């Protein structure tokens, strides 16, 4: 947040209709001018640390293939691409799935 303007967001939560040990990393978004500056990595690591503290053993996320920087970030963080979706997130436009063992 800067002067009342939200610059980015992201968080974790239980994976709907998924394994109780699996959380979902969701709503990761930053304004275009902040992308590529390390904020996504910092926020993702913060979320993953919180997931571990909450007892989750795996983190799942969905995204779209055209978001190249986001996909590179998730791979850099150690996420492995999956062949199919887990749980029921309601993200019908996402076609790329990742999971990370915590």
Backbone as numpy.savetxt, mean C-alpha at the origin, in Angstrom:
# Nx Ny Nz CAx CAy CAz Cx Cy Cz
0.48 17.37 5.42 -0.37 18.54 5.42 0.53 19.78 5.42
0.13 20.75 4.65 0.84 22.03 4.61 -0.19 23.14 4.55
-0.22 23.97 5.58 -1.14 25.11 5.64 -2.58 24.68 5.38
-2.96 23.55 5.97 -4.33 23.07 5.84 -4.62 22.27 4.59
-3.65 22.15 3.69 -3.84 21.37 2.46 -3.26 19.98 2.65
-4.05 18.96 2.36 -3.58 17.58 2.43 -2.69 17.32 1.22
-1.46 16.88 1.47 -0.48 16.65 0.41 -0.38 15.19 0.00
-0.77 14.31 0.91 -0.70 12.88 0.64 -1.38 12.11 1.75
-1.57 10.83 1.49 -2.23 10.00 2.49 -1.90 8.54 2.25
-2.27 7.72 3.19 -2.10 6.28 3.10 -2.34 5.68 4.47
-2.62 4.39 4.50 -2.85 3.74 5.77 -2.98 2.25 5.61
-3.20 1.59 6.74 -3.43 0.15 6.74 -4.74 -0.14 7.44
-5.27 -1.30 7.13 -6.48 -1.77 7.79 -6.64 -3.24 7.51
-7.58 -3.88 8.19 -7.79 -5.30 7.93 -8.22 -5.53 6.48
-7.80 -6.63 5.92 -8.18 -6.99 4.55 -9.58 -7.59 4.59
-10.54 -6.92 3.98 -11.93 -7.39 3.97 -12.01 -8.79 3.38
-12.67 -9.67 4.08 -12.86 -11.06 3.67 -11.53 -11.76 3.41
-10.50 -11.35 4.13 -9.18 -11.97 4.00 -8.75 -12.62 5.28
-7.57 -13.18 5.26 -6.95 -13.81 6.43 -6.79 -12.76 7.53
-7.07 -13.13 8.76 -6.99 -12.17 9.87 -5.56 -11.68 10.13
-4.57 -12.41 9.63 -3.18 -12.01 9.79 -2.70 -11.10 8.66
-3.60 -10.75 7.74 -3.24 -9.94 6.58 -3.92 -8.58 6.65
-3.12 -7.53 6.53 -3.68 -6.18 6.44 -3.59 -5.72 4.99
-4.25 -4.61 4.73 -4.19 -4.00 3.40 -3.55 -2.62 3.53
-2.57 -2.35 2.69 -2.01 -1.01 2.56 -2.89 -0.31 1.53
-3.53 0.78 1.93 -4.50 1.38 1.03 -4.46 2.90 1.04
-5.05 3.43 0.00 -5.21 4.88 -0.18 -3.87 5.62 -0.20
-2.83 4.99 -0.74 -1.54 5.66 -0.87 -1.64 6.65 -2.04
-1.46 7.91 -1.73 -1.56 8.94 -2.76 -0.79 10.17 -2.31
-0.09 10.78 -3.25 0.58 12.05 -3.02 0.33 12.96 -4.20
0.30 14.26 -3.94 0.18 15.22 -5.03 1.34 15.00 -6.01
1.10 15.21 -7.29 2.14 14.94 -8.30 3.48 15.62 -8.01
3.46 16.83 -7.48 4.73 17.54 -7.25 5.55 16.93 -6.11
4.95 16.05 -5.32 5.68 15.40 -4.22 6.15 14.00 -4.57
5.74 13.49 -5.71 6.12 12.13 -6.10 7.59 12.08 -6.48
8.22 10.98 -6.13 9.63 10.80 -6.44 10.58 11.44 -5.45
10.05 11.98 -4.35 10.88 12.66 -3.35 11.08 11.84 -2.08
10.59 10.60 -2.07 10.78 9.73 -0.91 9.64 9.71 0.09
8.62 10.53 -0.12 7.50 10.57 0.83 6.71 9.27 0.84
6.51 8.67 -0.32 5.79 7.40 -0.40 6.51 6.30 0.35
7.81 6.24 0.19 8.61 5.23 0.89 8.52 5.43 2.40
8.63 6.67 2.85 8.55 6.96 4.29 7.19 6.57 4.86
6.13 6.96 4.14 4.80 6.64 4.64 4.54 5.14 4.60
4.94 4.48 3.52 4.75 3.03 3.43 5.49 2.32 4.55
6.74 2.70 4.81 7.49 2.08 5.90 6.84 2.33 7.25
6.32 3.52 7.45 5.61 3.84 8.70 4.38 2.93 8.84
3.62 2.78 7.77 2.44 1.91 7.80 2.83 0.46 8.06
3.90 -0.01 7.42 4.34 -1.39 7.61 4.83 -1.62 9.03
5.52 -0.65 9.61 5.94 -0.76 11.01 4.72 -0.86 11.92
3.71 -0.04 11.66 2.48 -0.11 12.46 1.80 -1.45 12.29
1.78 -1.98 11.07 1.17 -3.28 10.83 1.86 -4.36 11.66
3.17 -4.33 11.70 3.92 -5.30 12.51 3.57 -5.16 13.99
3.51 -3.93 14.47 3.17 -3.69 15.88 1.77 -4.17 16.21
0.88 -4.12 15.24 -0.50 -4.58 15.45 -0.64 -6.10 15.31
0.45 -6.77 14.96 0.44 -8.22 14.88 0.14 -8.82 13.52
0.05 -7.99 12.50 -0.16 -8.54 11.16 1.11 -9.25 10.69
0.94 -10.31 9.93 2.07 -11.09 9.42 2.29 -10.90 7.92
1.30 -10.31 7.26 1.41 -10.07 5.82 0.66 -8.79 5.48
1.18 -8.08 4.48 0.52 -6.86 3.99 0.22 -7.05 2.51
-0.98 -6.70 2.13 -1.48 -6.85 0.76 -1.83 -5.48 0.22
-1.67 -5.30 -1.09 -2.13 -4.06 -1.72 -2.52 -4.33 -3.16
-3.33 -3.44 -3.68 -3.73 -3.47 -5.08 -3.43 -2.11 -5.69
-3.04 -2.11 -6.96 -2.77 -0.87 -7.68 -3.05 -1.10 -9.16
-2.70 -0.13 -9.95 -2.86 -0.27 -11.40 -1.46 -0.24 -12.04
-1.30 -0.97 -13.11 0.00 -1.09 -13.77 0.56 0.21 -14.29
-0.31 1.14 -14.66 0.17 2.40 -15.25 0.83 3.32 -14.22
0.69 3.01 -12.95 1.34 3.81 -11.89 2.75 3.25 -11.67
3.63 3.55 -12.62 4.96 2.94 -12.66 5.79 3.22 -11.41
5.80 4.45 -10.93 6.58 4.78 -9.73 6.07 4.02 -8.52
4.77 3.93 -8.39 4.20 3.19 -7.25 4.59 1.72 -7.32
4.49 1.12 -8.49 4.87 -0.28 -8.64 6.35 -0.49 -8.33
7.19 0.42 -8.77 8.62 0.33 -8.47 8.86 0.43 -6.96
8.14 1.33 -6.31 8.27 1.48 -4.86 7.90 0.19 -4.15
6.78 -0.40 -4.50 6.34 -1.62 -3.82 7.34 -2.75 -4.01
7.89 -2.89 -5.21 8.91 -3.91 -5.44 10.17 -3.61 -4.63
10.56 -2.34 -4.57 11.74 -1.93 -3.80 11.55 -2.24 -2.30
10.33 -2.12 -1.82 10.04 -2.41 -0.41 9.98 -3.90 -0.12
10.06 -4.73 -1.16 10.06 -6.17 -0.97 8.75 -6.87 -1.26
7.75 -6.13 -1.72 6.48 -6.76 -2.09 6.70 -7.69 -3.27
5.97 -8.80 -3.28 6.00 -9.76 -4.38 4.68 -9.65 -5.13
4.76 -9.63 -6.46 3.54 -9.55 -7.26 2.80 -10.87 -7.22
1.48 -10.79 -7.11 0.60 -11.96 -7.06 -0.13 -12.12 -8.37
-0.59 -13.34 -8.63 -1.35 -13.62 -9.85 -2.81 -13.23 -9.75
-3.32 -13.17 -8.51 -4.74 -12.86 -8.33 -4.95 -12.07 -7.05
-6.12 -11.49 -6.95 -6.47 -10.66 -5.79 -6.70 -11.53 -4.56
-6.49 -10.93 -3.40 -6.83 -11.54 -2.12 -7.98 -10.76 -1.51
-8.79 -11.42 -0.72 -9.86 -10.71 -0.02 -10.84 -10.05 -0.97
-11.50 -9.03 -0.45 -12.50 -8.30 -1.23 -12.35 -6.82 -0.91
-11.54 -6.12 -1.70 -11.25 -4.71 -1.42 -12.24 -3.74 -2.04
-12.93 -4.20 -3.09 -13.84 -3.31 -3.80 -13.15 -2.43 -4.82
-11.85 -2.65 -5.06 -11.10 -1.86 -6.03 -11.20 -2.52 -7.40
-12.29 -2.33 -8.07 -12.53 -3.04 -9.33 -11.62 -2.59 -10.47
-11.02 -1.42 -10.37 -10.16 -0.94 -11.45 -8.70 -1.39 -11.29
-8.36 -1.98 -10.16 -6.99 -2.42 -9.92 -6.77 -3.80 -10.52
-5.63 -3.95 -11.22 -5.33 -5.24 -11.84 -3.95 -5.75 -11.46
-3.30 -5.09 -10.52 -1.97 -5.49 -10.08 -2.02 -5.69 -8.57
-1.53 -6.85 -8.12 -1.67 -7.26 -6.73 -0.30 -7.60 -6.15
-0.07 -7.19 -4.90 1.20 -7.43 -4.23 0.96 -7.89 -2.80
1.93 -8.64 -2.26 1.91 -9.01 -0.85 3.33 -8.97 -0.32
3.45 -8.67 0.96 4.74 -8.62 1.64 4.61 -9.38 2.95
5.51 -10.34 3.18 5.56 -11.02 4.47 6.23 -10.06 5.46
5.55 -9.82 6.57 6.06 -8.87 7.56 6.93 -9.56 8.59
